[in-house]
Amino acid sequence: MHSPIALIGGWLARLRDRRRQFRHELAVCAIFKNEAPYIAEWLTFHEGVGVSHFYLYNDASDDNFEDVIAPWVSRGMVTVTDWPTHPQVVAYNDCIRRFRMDARWIAFIDLDEF
């Protein structure tokens, strides 16, 4: 059985004009909570393998993540959405709904995945 995200993503992919130009070829969506010690390394790794933009959903972090990602935000590589106490799947669906026309591909990766 396919997940709702896979079904929605497949349906939306079929609707797109494959010749269309996108602002980002490959983006990553992730939800995080108190990941400041690791987020810069995670961003750096994924940028190194070709990710050009990150859609990050903040699940009520109370660490200094803003200071850590500020350089990424100022470079236009990170979009942060405050997303307190909402389920991960709901965040992913929001990302698809809001940003599907900005990136040709959006990967959904946890911050502990490299």
C-alpha positions in Angstrom: 0.0 0.0 0.0 1.3 3.5 -0.9 1.5 6.2 1.7 -0.7 9.3 1.2 2.4 11.4 0.5 3.5 9.0 -2.3 0.1 9.1 -3.8 -0.2 12.9 -3.7 3.3 13.3 -5.0 2.8 10.9 -7.9 -0.4 12.6 -8.8 1.1 16.1 -8.7 4.2 14.9 -10.7 2.0 13.8 -13.6 0.3 17.2 -13.8 3.5 19.1 -14.3 5.0 20.2 -17.6 8.3 18.4 -17.6 9.9 21.1 -19.7 9.1 23.8 -17.1 12.0 25.6 -15.4 12.0 25.5 -11.6 13.7 27.8 -9.2 15.3 24.8 -7.5 16.2 21.5 -9.2 16.4 19.6 -6.0 15.2 20.6 -2.6 14.8 18.9 0.8 12.0 19.2 3.3 12.6 18.3 6.9 11.0 18.9 10.3 13.2 19.5 13.3 13.2 20.1 17.0 16.3 21.2 18.9 18.8 20.2 16.3 21.1 23.3 16.4 24.2 21.2 17.2 23.8 19.2 14.0 21.9 21.2 11.5 24.8 23.1 9.9 26.6 19.8 9.2 23.4 18.3 7.8 22.9 21.4 5.5 26.5 21.4 4.4 26.4 17.7 3.5 23.2 17.9 1.5 24.3 21.0 -0.3 27.5 19.1 -1.2 25.5 16.4 -2.9 23.4 18.8 -5.0 20.5 20.1 -2.9 19.9 23.8 -3.8 17.2 24.6 -1.3 15.9 23.5 2.1 12.3 23.8 3.4 12.7 23.4 7.2 9.7 23.1 9.5 10.5 24.1 13.1 8.7 22.0 15.7 8.9 24.4 18.7 12.7 24.4 19.0 14.1 26.3 22.0 17.8 26.0 21.1 19.7 28.6 19.1 18.9 27.2 15.7 18.2 30.7 14.3 21.8 31.6 14.8 23.0 28.4 13.1 20.9 28.7 10.0 21.0 32.5 9.6 23.8 32.3 7.0 21.8 29.8 5.0 18.7 31.9 5.2 20.6 35.0 4.2 22.0 33.1 1.1 18.4 32.2 0.2 19.0 28.5 0.6 16.7 27.9 3.6 13.0 28.6 4.1 11.8 28.2 7.7 8.2 27.5 8.7 7.2 27.5 12.3 5.3 24.2 12.8 4.8 23.6 16.5 3.3 20.3 17.6 1.9 19.3 14.3 2.6 15.8 12.9 5.4 15.3 10.5 3.2 14.0 7.7 1.1 17.2 7.9 4.2 19.2 7.5 5.3 17.2 4.5 1.8 17.7 2.9 2.1 21.4 3.6 5.5 21.5 1.9 4.1 19.8 -1.2 1.1 22.1 -1.3 3.1 25.3 -0.8 6.4 24.7 -2.6 5.6 22.1 -5.4 6.0 24.7 -8.1 9.3 26.0 -6.7 11.3 22.8 -7.0 11.4 20.0 -9.6 12.2 17.4 -6.9 11.6 17.6 -3.2 13.2 14.9 -1.0 11.8 14.3 2.5 14.7 13.5 4.8 15.1 13.5 8.6 17.9 15.5 10.1 19.7 12.4 11.3 19.9 11.0 7.8 23.0 11.5 5.7 
